[in-house]
Amino acid sequence: MALDILGLCGSLRRDSINMKALKLAGEVMPSGMQLDIGDWRSVPPFDQTNSTRAGRRRCRRCASASAAPMRW
């Protein structure tokens, strides 16, 4: 059984050192583990007055598809 981990980088800058470190972590994962790097741009901002069910479902699918979320 493979262990999928969702990685989210707090920085959206193109040359972010944090993103580089997250990618490196994905490269050195032990066998049987896989790091999927998510993109904050695809996560809709929370807006209680204009919340969409589709946006919430998309976030839940992304998080539930990984065994362990990882924030960098």
N, C-alpha and C positions, 0 to 999 in steps of 0.2 A: 504494500500500500504506500503510495507516494504522499508526502506531506506538502501541501501547497500553502505558501505564506504570501499574504498580501502586504507589499511594502508601499508606504506613502511618504513622500518627501515633503517636508514643510515648506521648502523653498521652491518657487516656480521659475527662478532665474535659469536661463539656458546653460550657463557655465557654473552652476551651483556645486560647491564642494560636497555638500550633503548628498546630492543626487549621484555624484561620482562614487561616494562611499557606499551608497545603497546598491548601485550597480556592481561594485566590487564584492559586496556581501553576497549578491546573487551568483557571482562567478565562483565563489569558494564554498558554496553550500555543499554539505555532505551528500553522498549518494542517497537517492530516495527523497530528497527535498528539492522543491522548486520555488523560486521567488518570482511572483508576478508583481510588477511595479504598476501601481495605479496612478492615475492622473487626477489631481484635485479639480482640474477644469471640467471634468465630466461629472463631478458631484454638485448637484444643485444646492445653492445656499438655502438655509432654513428661513422660511417666511411663513409664519403661522397663518397670516391672513390670505396668503396666496399659495398655499402648499398644494403640490400635485401628488396624487397617488402614484403616478408613473415614476416620478423622481424618487420617491421613497422606495418603491419596489426595486428600481435600478441599484440604489445604494445597498439594499439588503441582499440582493443577488450577488453583488460584488463581494461583500463582506462574508456571506455564508459560503461562497465558493472556496474560500481559503480556510485552512485549518487554524491559522494563527495570524492575526493582523500584526504588522510590524511598522512602527512609525520611526522615521529617521530624522 
